[in-house]
Amino acid sequence: DKHGKITNERPLDLSITKNVVALIISAFLIFFIFRAVANAYKKTDKAPKGIAAFLEPIIIFVRDDIAKGNIGEKKYEKFLPFLLTVFFFILFNNLLGLIPIIPGGANVTGNIAVTMVLAAFTLIITNINGNSAYWQHIFATPGVPKWLYPILIPVEIIGIFTKPFALMIRLFANITAGHIVVLSLISLIFIFDSIGMAAVSVP
């Protein structure tokens, strides 16, 4: 207007934030590392070397102890790509979050929006693929008297949403707490106003 004040509505801010840059970096990093691992397996049937040898035990752990152990021998392969993606996404971003300069100390898994998206995907995949036993446990829990159903059914339905919500808060809170501890230790250098404290707090 004539006084120099902006009168139009504030536009939607779609600028790239530090966390978005960190997400892009981690996505490229995961892509190139696992592409190299996949190519190494294609070239030879021998025991893996280098990064493939380091990652193979982790992949086997996710497959055998998480996927097979919880989903079962028959159907675990369907969910293994999702489980491996989420596992390594969280792992890589947790590790990158410990490095103050990549990019500017972004804390991706300490961002509740990121953990919310992970929880939402888990909620959707779990409920879309829930079998009859899964839904029976919610709407007609085996071994429970029928007169308890009016109490149990609402509790089970609420539980469908509270479980991923709890996972969202746990990851967010744990990583944020870890960053607060790191920040507190680094702050000791400035509290004591001594560069000598860096020898203690940085390691």
Rosetta blueprint (number, residue, H / E / L):
1 D L
2 K L
3 H L
4 G L
5 K L
6 I L
7 T L
8 N L
9 E L
10 R L
11 P L
12 L L
13 D L
14 L L
15 S L
16 I L
17 T L
18 K H
19 N H
20 V H
21 V H
22 A H
23 L H
24 I H
25 I H
26 S H
27 A H
28 F H
29 L H
30 I H
31 F H
32 F H
33 I H
34 F H
35 R H
36 A H
37 V H
38 A H
39 N H
40 A H
41 Y H
42 K H
43 K H
44 T L
45 D L
46 K L
47 A L
48 P L
49 K L
50 G L
51 I H
52 A H
53 A H
54 F H
55 L H
56 E H
57 P H
58 I H
59 I H
60 I H
61 F H
62 V H
63 R H
64 D H
65 D H
66 I H
67 A H
68 K H
69 G H
70 N H
71 I H
72 G L
73 E L
74 K L
75 K L
76 Y H
77 E H
78 K H
79 F H
80 L H
81 P H
82 F H
83 L H
84 L H
85 T H
86 V H
87 F H
88 F H
89 F H
90 I H
91 L H
92 F H
93 N H
94 N H
95 L H
96 L H
97 G L
98 L L
99 I L
100 P L
101 I L
102 I L
103 P L
104 G L
105 G L
106 A L
107 N L
108 V H
109 T H
110 G H
111 N L
112 I H
113 A H
114 V H
115 T H
116 M H
117 V H
118 L H
119 A H
120 A H
121 F H
122 T H
123 L H
124 I H
125 I H
126 T H
127 N H
128 I H
129 N L
130 G L
131 N L
132 S H
133 A H
134 Y H
135 W H
136 Q H
137 H H
138 I H
139 F H
140 A L
141 T L
142 P L
143 G L
144 V L
145 P L
146 K H
147 W H
148 L H
149 Y H
150 P H
151 I H
152 L H
153 I H
154 P H
155 V H
156 E H
157 I H
158 I H
159 G H
160 I H
161 F H
162 T H
163 K H
164 P H
165 F H
166 A H
167 L H
168 M H
169 I H
170 R H
171 L H
172 F H
173 A H
174 N H
175 I H
176 T H
177 A H
178 G H
179 H H
180 I H
181 V H
182 V H
183 L H
184 S H
185 L H
186 I H
187 S H
188 L H
189 I H
190 F H
191 I H
192 F L
193 D L
194 S L
195 I H
196 G H
197 M H
198 A H
199 A H
200 V H
201 S H
202 V L
203 P L
